[in-house]
Amino acid sequence: MDQATINTDIAAAHEVIARLRTEVGRAVIGQDAIVDRLVIALL
């Protein structure tokens, strides 16, 4: 794997995790720490 491929993979994973945080955050309003822990548990 070259550096460009790794950067692309990281960017794609970041996008998926950001969307996941947003969706979980809609259900758990105002609890950022809980949202982070739920996302970690889901991964």
C-alpha distances in whole Angstrom, upper triangle without the diagonal:
4,7,8,6,7,10,11,11,13,15,16,16,19,20,21,22,24,26,27,28,30,32,32,34,36,38,38,39,40,38,34,34,35,32,30,31,31,27,26,28,27,23
4,6,5,6,9,10,11,13,15,16,17,19,20,22,23,25,26,27,29,31,32,33,34,37,39,39,40,40,38,35,34,36,33,30,32,32,29,27,30,29,25
4,5,5,6,9,10,11,12,14,15,16,18,20,21,22,24,26,27,28,30,31,32,35,37,36,37,37,36,32,32,33,31,28,30,30,27,26,29,28,24
4,5,5,6,9,10,11,12,14,15,17,19,20,21,23,24,26,27,29,30,31,33,35,36,36,36,35,32,32,33,31,28,30,30,27,26,29,28,24
4,5,5,6,9,10,11,12,14,15,17,18,20,21,23,24,26,27,29,30,32,34,34,35,36,34,31,31,32,29,27,28,28,25,24,27,25,22
4,5,5,6,9,10,11,12,14,16,16,18,20,21,22,24,26,27,28,30,32,32,33,33,32,28,28,29,27,24,25,26,22,21,24,23,19
4,5,5,6,9,10,10,12,14,15,16,18,20,21,22,24,26,26,29,31,31,32,31,30,27,27,28,26,23,25,25,22,21,24,23,20
4,5,5,6,9,10,11,13,14,15,17,19,20,21,23,24,26,28,30,30,31,31,30,27,28,28,25,23,25,25,21,21,24,22,19
4,5,5,6,9,10,11,12,14,16,17,18,20,21,23,24,26,28,28,30,30,29,25,26,26,23,21,23,22,19,19,21,19,16
4,5,5,6,9,10,10,12,14,15,16,18,20,21,22,24,26,26,27,27,26,22,23,24,21,18,20,20,17,16,19,18,15
4,5,5,6,9,10,10,12,14,15,17,19,20,21,23,25,25,26,26,25,22,23,24,21,19,21,21,17,18,21,19,16
4,5,5,6,9,10,11,12,14,16,17,19,20,22,24,24,25,26,25,22,23,23,20,18,21,20,16,17,19,17,15
4,5,5,6,9,10,11,12,14,15,16,18,20,22,22,23,24,23,20,20,20,17,15,17,17,13,13,16,14,11
4,5,5,6,9,10,10,12,14,15,16,18,20,20,21,22,20,17,18,19,16,14,16,16,12,13,16,15,13
4,6,5,6,9,10,11,12,14,15,17,19,20,21,21,21,18,19,20,16,15,18,17,13,15,18,16,14
4,5,5,6,9,10,11,12,14,16,17,18,20,21,20,17,18,18,15,14,16,15,11,13,15,12,11
4,5,5,6,9,10,10,12,14,16,16,17,18,17,14,15,15,11,10,12,12,8,10,12,10,9
4,5,5,6,9,10,10,13,15,15,16,16,16,13,14,15,11,11,14,13,10,12,15,13,13
4,5,5,6,9,10,11,13,14,15,17,16,14,16,16,12,12,15,13,11,14,15,13,13
4,5,5,6,8,10,11,12,14,16,15,13,14,13,10,10,12,10,7,10,12,10,10
4,6,5,6,9,10,10,11,12,11,9,11,10,7,7,10,9,7,10,12,11,11
4,6,5,6,9,10,10,12,12,10,13,13,9,10,13,12,10,14,15,14,15
4,5,5,7,9,10,13,13,12,15,13,10,12,14,11,10,14,15,13,14
4,5,5,6,9,11,10,10,12,10,6,9,11,8,8,11,12,10,13
4,5,5,6,8,8,7,10,9,6,9,11,10,10,13,14,14,16
4,6,6,9,10,11,14,12,9,13,15,13,13,16,17,16,18
4,6,10,10,11,13,11,9,13,14,11,12,16,16,15,18
4,7,6,8,10,8,7,11,11,10,12,15,15,15,17
4,6,8,11,10,9,12,14,13,14,17,18,18,20
4,6,9,9,9,12,14,14,15,17,19,19,21
4,6,5,6,9,10,11,12,14,15,17,19
4,5,5,6,9,10,11,12,14,15,17
4,5,5,6,9,10,11,12,14,16
4,5,5,6,9,10,10,12,14
4,5,5,6,9,10,11,12
4,5,5,6,9,10,11
4,5,5,6,9,10
4,5,5,6,9
4,5,5,6
4,5,5
4,5
4
